Each structure stands twice: as C-alpha cells, then as structure tokens.
Amino acid sequence: MLHQEFIHKLEDLLGKDRCTFSPEDMVAYSYDANPEKRAQPEGMVSPKNKEEVAEIMKLAYAYDVPVTPRGGGSGYTGGCVPVQGGIVMAMDRFNRILEIDRDNFIVIVEPGVVVQDLQAEVDRIGQMYPPDPASVAFATIGGNIAENAGGIRAAKYGVTKQYVMGLEVVLPTGEIVRTGSKCVKDVAGYNLTELFVGSEGTLGIITKAVLKVVPKPEARRTMTATFSTLEKAAEAVSAIYATGVRPATLEFLDRISLEAVEKAIAFGAKPEEGALLLIEVDGSDHALDAEVEKIQTACEQCGVITFRKAQSDEDREDLWKARRALSFALCEIATEWEDDDISVPIARIPAMIRKLDQIAERHHIIIANFGHYGDGNIHIGMTTGKNGGPFPMKAKQEVVAAVVELEGRIAAEHGIGCVKVENLHWNIDEPTMNLMRRFKTLLDPKGLLNPSKVMPKG
Ligand SMILES: Cc1cc2nc3c(=O)[nH]c(=O)nc-3n(C[C@H](O)[C@H](O)[C@H](O)COP(=O)(O)OP(=O)(O)OC[C@H]3O[C@@H](n4cnc5c(N)ncnc54)[C@H](O)[C@@H]3O)c2cc1C
C-alpha cells in the first residue's frame, strides 16, 4: 500500500488533477494489448516535464515504490502493465514536437507524441519518419523507442533504433542524462543511446528524443505474388534480392492465413495458392517501373501463380486487403490464439515454417504464419480451433526450441515484457545475462523502475 505521505507529496508536486489513487481509475492503467496480463497499479501520475519526472523518481526511491512508464498501452508483452503494483507514469502529456530541423533531417520530440502524428507532420515538408508499426495511430514514440519497434517498412528502412540519434532520459534515481546528438558522425563517448533503445522502460524514462528522418520517396509501387508453397515464395525472395532491388515492404501470408482471409473476405485466392507475398518498392518515379519489372521476372522464374500490380491508390488498397483482414479473418477459425513474435535469418524462414508445420501436426493444433518476410520476422498464431481443448503449452516451448536451433530470436519486435522473461535464457547466455543485470543494478539499485520485465531474477 502506498504511504500517505508519498501520496501527499505527489499531490503537492502535480496537483490533484494530474495524479489519481482511486481504485476505479486504476483499471485504465492495468493492461496493454496482451489479453492475459492484467495488474492494477495503486496510483497514476501524469507529469508534464522532465523535472517532474525526476522528482517523482526521487520520491519513489525514497518510499520504495515501483514505477511503470506507460505510452499508448499498445504493447503485446505486458511491458506497461504494473505487475508489482506501485504507480504508473503516464507519458501522454509529453506530446509536443519540439523542433523540425528540415535542413538536417532531424526532429526533436517528446515521447508521448503518437507516431502517426509525427509521420503526418514531417510528410507535410516532404520528409518521412520510416518506422511504421501497424499501431501508428495509437502507439507513442516513447513506446516505440522502448520496444525498438519494427513495422512494415523495416525490410528496407530498418527498425526504430536506426532513427534514434539521441535521448534525454531520467534515470531511476532521478538524474537527468542526455545521450547522442544531431550529428551523423558522433563518437564522443559511449553509445548510451542504444543502451536505452529497446530497454522496455527498465533503465530510464525517456523524456525527449532526437530522431532522424529521410526524404519522402517520390513514388511507390505495390504488387502481390502468389506461389504454391512458401518454399517457392522463398526462392522468389532470394531472386528478387539478387536483382539488387530492395523492397521497402515484403510481407507474407502462409496457406492457413490465406485460406482464412479468402473465407472471410473472398478476395480471389485460388485453392492451389499456398503463399502470398505483398511487395512494395519506393523511390524515384522513373526508376520504379524497371524495379517492378525485375521483381515480376524474378517471381515468374520461381513459378508465380498470380502476379498483380496496383495501377492506382484504390488498387493498392485492394492488394493490402488480404494482409489487413488477417487478424479479423483468423478470429473466424478460433477466438483464442496463442501468439508469438519471432525472427530467424531470412533464408531460414521456410525451414522455420516446416518446423512449425511439424509442431502443428504433433500437437493437433492449427498454426497460422504471416509477417515481415523481408526482415525474417514471423508472427505465429497457434490454436486448437473453435471447439478444441486446452492449448498444449509444450507446443510453445517447441517453437522456442526451433527458433533457437535456426539461430533466431525469441522476440523480434514486440519485446520481452513480462510474458517472455522465462524464455530469455534461450537467447542470452548466463555471462551476458549477468552483464545485463549489472547494468540494471547500476542504474536502478533498488529495482523500482518497471520491475519484473525483460530479465529473470538472478
Ligand atoms: C494492432 C497492433 C499492431 C501492432 N503492430 C506492431 C508492429 O507492426 N510493429 C511493432 O513493432 N509493434 C507493433 N505493435 C506493438 C506495439 O504497438 C509496440 O510495441 C509499441 O512500440 C508500443 O508503444 P506504446 O506507446 O503503446 O507503448 P506501451 O505499450 O505503453 O509501452 C511499451 C513499453 O514502453 C515503455 N515506455 C513507454 N513510454 C516510455 C518512455 N517514455 N520511457 C521509457 N519507457 C517507456 C513501457 O514501460 C513498456 O515497457 C502492435 C500493437 C497493436 C495493438
């Protein structure tokens, strides 16, 4: 239970309108997009500047209160769920774009800015912020940095860490530090920026970010290609890369996903089609037709069944339909899914899918695979079906073992949060885990910032 004195000090600092301790209000801060993880905090604070964040952390340290930072609450791994109670720090008042440095392709933003708002703002001046998770409409820059979020353009543009040039961070003990700069070349000191990117709010609270943007591509072209098997699609991906073309987007759906979407929206899939690639290239308008031609030729050499090119924005929407309808389509197969987010070196995607097929067969379950082919990121949905029995958890462990065997990673873009903590040892050996623990203890000696996330107890 929170100490009354602690509550009064927070109320003095923030005013009663920017903190709440009423149990009814706590429900709104007890969850993220992971359906299984729920935990109510004992209080919520809503600071609006770094000094307030620092004061809150000092108070939390004085009264031994856990603090969990929260952005848009769209994480899939319970990262912002306050599993040890304490207070949630809502970052939604940090919602300003502070500077757009057009000539240097830099923006400086507060962490509560919604990703889509930043994208729209830089789009206006002919620039682009490339990280593009499907949650752009509600996820925040702070949450994206904390999770090192990916998205549909990562095949060409990479993930969030490639765009974070510098950070302002409040450490768990209340010191305010600044890392990085606006400079492309910067080796002045350790690269502390990357220590915080992907640290899931366990090492510090981001209060400002210096981000890189790029010139907005003049045009883009969208295509889909279907194949009889995922192996054939994989051959096509290798052939596409061999042409030197680098698609911005290279998404895939496997047979089960395709069948589900066809059943849900009848978009015209043929029974012999066992895999779909959704491909997008961007760049200067005059060069793109040649790129599309190269992609088409590569697909034809690998036995493409249907190759479709968007001729208009309307066509593009049409081609994206199957990918966008997927989550809803899978609900037609079953309402309960065990989801996973993993990555493997991209040439091993077919091998991973074969292993997943074997797991499905062994445990009499349905496994649907889709995701970002271009960066090796597979989203796996597993279910026993609508009337199936309880899900065999052993299947999940077998997925992890298969990932590791193929030199993959157990978390690709959705983080570890509190749901994958016990599996981290599959990817991180003990000496490395100890180093991570030492970093955590150095920055957060009492272990009060976002406790029970990322690392298992030593
Ligand atoms: C429909 C849907 C689609 C999605 N698509 C994608 C996708 O394509 N790619 C992808 O990578 N992810 C995707 N996600 C997952 C999610 O949107 C991302 O993980 C996102 O980065 C979370 O941002 P958020 O603002 O919602 O953070 P939250 O969920 O609120 O928090 C996530 C983590 O960040 C920490 N945090 C938040 N703000 C700060 C801060 N200022 N300082 C320090 N730590 C902080 C929290 O403590 C927590 O650990 C999707 C989620 C949904 C629901």
The ligand as an SDF file (V2000), in Angstrom:
LIG
                    3D

 53 58  0  0  0  0  0  0  0  0999 V2000
   -2.8730   -3.6070  -33.5550 C   0  0  0  0  0  0  0  0  0  0  0  0
   -1.4290   -3.5580  -33.1470 C   0  0  0  0  0  0  0  0  0  0  0  0
   -0.4610   -3.5890  -34.1360 C   0  0  0  0  0  0  0  0  0  0  0  0
    0.8870   -3.5620  -33.7840 C   0  0  0  0  0  0  0  0  0  0  0  0
    1.8280   -3.5700  -34.7750 N   0  0  0  0  0  0  0  0  0  0  0  0
    3.1350   -3.5230  -34.4650 C   0  0  0  0  0  0  0  0  0  0  0  0
    4.1190   -3.5370  -35.4970 C   0  0  0  0  0  0  0  0  0  0  0  0
    3.8140   -3.5910  -36.6860 O   0  0  0  0  0  0  0  0  0  0  0  0
    5.4140   -3.4790  -35.1200 N   0  0  0  0  0  0  0  0  0  0  0  0
    5.7870   -3.4080  -33.8080 C   0  0  0  0  0  0  0  0  0  0  0  0
    6.9850   -3.3450  -33.5260 O   0  0  0  0  0  0  0  0  0  0  0  0
    4.8720   -3.4030  -32.8110 N   0  0  0  0  0  0  0  0  0  0  0  0
    3.5700   -3.4560  -33.1060 C   0  0  0  0  0  0  0  0  0  0  0  0
    2.6280   -3.4510  -32.0990 N   0  0  0  0  0  0  0  0  0  0  0  0
    3.0560   -3.4360  -30.6910 C   0  0  0  0  0  0  0  0  0  0  0  0
    3.1040   -2.0210  -30.0310 C   0  0  0  0  0  0  0  0  0  0  0  0
    2.3030   -1.1010  -30.7160 O   0  0  0  0  0  0  0  0  0  0  0  0
    4.5360   -1.5240  -29.9540 C   0  0  0  0  0  0  0  0  0  0  0  0
    5.2650   -2.3390  -29.0580 O   0  0  0  0  0  0  0  0  0  0  0  0
    4.6830   -0.0600  -29.4900 C   0  0  0  0  0  0  0  0  0  0  0  0
    6.0370    0.2960  -29.5650 O   0  0  0  0  0  0  0  0  0  0  0  0
    4.1840    0.2010  -28.0910 C   0  0  0  0  0  0  0  0  0  0  0  0
    4.0720    1.5980  -27.9330 O   0  0  0  0  0  0  0  0  0  0  0  0
    3.1240    2.2350  -26.8130 P   0  0  0  0  0  0  0  0  0  0  0  0
    3.2730    3.7020  -26.8640 O   0  0  0  0  0  0  0  0  0  0  0  0
    1.7600    1.7060  -26.9400 O   0  0  0  0  0  0  0  0  0  0  0  0
    3.8510    1.6830  -25.5080 O   0  0  0  0  0  0  0  0  0  0  0  0
    3.2720    0.9360  -24.2230 P   0  0  0  0  0  0  0  0  0  0  0  0
    2.5800   -0.3110  -24.6130 O   0  0  0  0  0  0  0  0  0  0  0  0
    2.5460    1.8950  -23.3780 O   0  0  0  0  0  0  0  0  0  0  0  0
    4.6440    0.5770  -23.5090 O   0  0  0  0  0  0  0  0  0  0  0  0
    5.5620   -0.2830  -24.1080 C   0  0  0  0  0  0  0  0  0  0  0  0
    6.8590   -0.2620  -23.2960 C   0  0  0  0  0  0  0  0  0  0  0  0
    7.4620    1.0080  -23.4060 O   0  0  0  0  0  0  0  0  0  0  0  0
    7.7240    1.5510  -22.1170 C   0  0  0  0  0  0  0  0  0  0  0  0
    7.6180    3.0050  -22.2610 N   0  0  0  0  0  0  0  0  0  0  0  0
    6.5960    3.7200  -22.7760 C   0  0  0  0  0  0  0  0  0  0  0  0
    6.9030    5.0240  -22.7830 N   0  0  0  0  0  0  0  0  0  0  0  0
    8.1510    5.1430  -22.2710 C   0  0  0  0  0  0  0  0  0  0  0  0
    9.0280    6.2300  -22.0030 C   0  0  0  0  0  0  0  0  0  0  0  0
    8.6970    7.4900  -22.2760 N   0  0  0  0  0  0  0  0  0  0  0  0
   10.2440    5.9570  -21.4550 N   0  0  0  0  0  0  0  0  0  0  0  0
   10.6230    4.6840  -21.1690 C   0  0  0  0  0  0  0  0  0  0  0  0
    9.8280    3.6350  -21.3900 N   0  0  0  0  0  0  0  0  0  0  0  0
    8.6100    3.8580  -21.9360 C   0  0  0  0  0  0  0  0  0  0  0  0
    6.6980    0.8980  -21.2080 C   0  0  0  0  0  0  0  0  0  0  0  0
    7.1150    0.8700  -19.8680 O   0  0  0  0  0  0  0  0  0  0  0  0
    6.6330   -0.5000  -21.8080 C   0  0  0  0  0  0  0  0  0  0  0  0
    7.6790   -1.2970  -21.3170 O   0  0  0  0  0  0  0  0  0  0  0  0
    1.2690   -3.5020  -32.4170 C   0  0  0  0  0  0  0  0  0  0  0  0
    0.2800   -3.4660  -31.4270 C   0  0  0  0  0  0  0  0  0  0  0  0
   -1.0510   -3.4920  -31.7830 C   0  0  0  0  0  0  0  0  0  0  0  0
   -2.0840   -3.4640  -30.6980 C   0  0  0  0  0  0  0  0  0  0  0  0
  1  2  1  0
  2  3  1  0
  2 52  2  0
  3  4  2  0
  4  5  1  0
  4 50  1  0
  5  6  2  0
  6  7  1  0
  6 13  1  0
  7  8  2  0
  7  9  1  0
  9 10  1  0
 10 11  2  0
 10 12  1  0
 12 13  2  0
 13 14  1  0
 14 15  1  0
 14 50  1  0
 15 16  1  0
 16 17  1  0
 16 18  1  0
 18 19  1  0
 18 20  1  0
 20 21  1  0
 20 22  1  0
 22 23  1  0
 23 24  1  0
 24 25  2  0
 24 26  1  0
 24 27  1  0
 27 28  1  0
 28 29  2  0
 28 30  1  0
 28 31  1  0
 31 32  1  0
 32 33  1  0
 33 34  1  0
 33 48  1  0
 34 35  1  0
 35 36  1  0
 35 46  1  0
 36 37  1  0
 36 45  1  0
 37 38  2  0
 38 39  1  0
 39 40  1  0
 39 45  2  0
 40 41  1  0
 40 42  2  0
 42 43  1  0
 43 44  2  0
 44 45  1  0
 46 47  1  0
 46 48  1  0
 48 49  1  0
 50 51  2  0
 51 52  1  0
 52 53  1  0
M  END
$$$$
